Amino acid sequence: MSDSLSRRKLARRAARLALSRGSALPFLVLMTDDERLPDPIRAARALPPGSMVVVRSREDGRRKALAEEMMKVARARGLVVLIAGDAALALALGADGVHLSEARIGEAAQLRARHPLIVTAAVHSLCALRRTRALDAVFLSPVFPTASHPGRVALTAVRANMIVRAARIPLYALGGIEPHNAQLLSGFAGIAAIGALNVQP
């Protein structure tokens, strides 16, 4: 299967999930990654209009440069952009929101109170999900085995679907998701991915 066809199939599955959930948020999310996504701008240009991009980088300079380029693509293609862990950069660039790590979930309420931003966070368990009341959405991972977290035990579709049923806010499935296993998911607001949304040169 070509990567283009695979991306389209994943987008269709994400759209069906969102329709069943009734979420107003974008149904498909590209997560940038310093190691696993060599050309995030090219990948973002291949997204359906209205998709979301979470800009992530451990290096401040790289994150800023990538976010600036991503905002140009976003304006041209109608994408929603969140900046991971950097509310100041999100505000400076006019991005739509900020994405927090699980360890920083406690910052969400203050961010929401002070700024008109979408605030999301990563969670890895049902226990962590219980601390997410001030968030707009959560990224649950890893649903399936993934190269981003080698050695970490995946939740599996059965457990992930159970966690979704206990959630009061929209959840995105993240981690090892491909068109063939995305069909096992239910109740999610959409799908987030790195490698599955990559565009080969």
ZISUL-V930004 format. One record per backbone hydrogen bond with DSSP energy under -0.5 kcal/mol. CO is the residue of the C=O (numbers start at 1). NH is the residue of the N-H. If there is no record, write none. Layout:
BEGIN
CO|NH + CO|NH
END
This chain:
BEGIN
2|6 + 3|7 + 4|8 + 5|9 + 6|10 + 7|11 + 8|12 + 9|13 + 10|14 + 11|15 + 12|16 + 13|17 + 14|18 + 15|19 + 16|20 + 17|21 + 18|22 + 18|23 + 27|191 + 28|52 + 29|31 + 29|193 + 30|32 + 30|54 + 33|37 + 37|40 + 39|43 + 40|44 + 41|45 + 42|46 + 43|46 + 44|47 + 48|51 + 51|80 + 52|30 + 53|55 + 53|82 + 54|32 + 54|56 + 55|84 + 59|63 + 60|64 + 61|65 + 62|66 + 63|67 + 64|68 + 65|69 + 66|70 + 67|71 + 68|72 + 69|73 + 70|74 + 71|75 + 72|76 + 73|77 + 74|78 + 74|79 + 77|50 + 80|53 + 81|96 + 81|97 + 82|55 + 82|84 + 83|86 + 83|99 + 86|90 + 87|91 + 88|92 + 89|93 + 90|94 + 90|95 + 96|118 + 97|83 + 98|120 + 99|85 + 100|122 + 101|104 + 102|105 + 104|107 + 105|108 + 107|111 + 108|112 + 109|113 + 110|114 + 111|115 + 115|117 + 118|98 + 119|136 + 119|137 + 120|100 + 121|139 + 123|141 + 125|129 + 126|130 + 127|130 + 128|131 + 129|132 + 132|135 + 136|170 + 137|121 + 138|140 + 138|172 + 139|123 + 139|141 + 140|174 + 142|155 + 143|156 + 146|149 + 147|150 + 149|152 + 156|160 + 157|161 + 158|162 + 159|163 + 160|164 + 161|165 + 162|166 + 163|166 + 164|167 + 170|138 + 171|189 + 171|190 + 172|140 + 173|192 + 174|143 + 175|144 + 178|182 + 179|183 + 181|184 + 182|185 + 190|173 + 191|29 + 192|175 + 193|31 + 194|197 + 195|198 + 198|200
END
